[in-house]
Amino acid sequence: MLAQVAMAQTVRSTEGPEWRMDRLHDQQPAAGLAAVSLRNPWGDVRLRRSENGLVEIHAVAQAHGSDAGTPRLEARMQQGNLQWILHWQDGLTGPAEDRRVDVVLWLPPGPALELWLESGQLWMKKPLDNSLKIRSQSSKLQLRARGDVDAWSAHGDVVLYSLLDGARPSQQKLASSSGTVKLVFNQLEDIRIETLTGGDVLVDLPDLLAVKQQGRYRVVQRGRSRHLYQLQSDSGDVLLVYRALLEPPP
């Protein structure tokens, strides 16, 4: 196991002497990298596409008072899997009101991403060509993806802008216990959408997307089912939107 630590650059906040702000950064070559993982229970995560062949992380850590100490960022690499770990000096591993960490991740096409959040938001402006596995307690997840997706938020909404190219089969799963699950997709052919919900299934093209009952699931299928969507919300609604009715993809 190879462990590397990214040093923190300390910046004193101008909002008050009791707040401390540290900037943390690390980057690793993406060549040979199979997966990247991060757990951040203290704030938001933004995902961006990398164009320089590197996976990078930049974090802004804020803490109130002196108990937290200086945070640090550790990179652990093992058998092609990169794990970034955020450490507080006082050893805190769960969410707390006296600190916050907001993160930006840059990913080139290829490595899979595994991400855990607590209540911070997750979003991106441009789609990623990576497999995404996202878990959260109450975050709103806003995703744009061309590859496989497995996203779950217990009490937050899950929104996916699916931008499939039609060349390779894919599986995209969205789930929430009490939030709304929304799928915005760009292809009408060769898809199968399976929905399981205690709420309603709302469709913007009822003539083209007829929802049929098949066992416990309500299903939309067109063509050969090259792409499978599985959408579940225990008590929320499921929304199906054909992207041609919206603005062009970014």
Summary of the structure (lengths in Angstrom):
residues: 250
radius of gyration: 19.8
end to end distance: 39.2
largest distance: 62.2
contacts: 821
relative contact order: 0.14
helix: 1%
strand: 56%
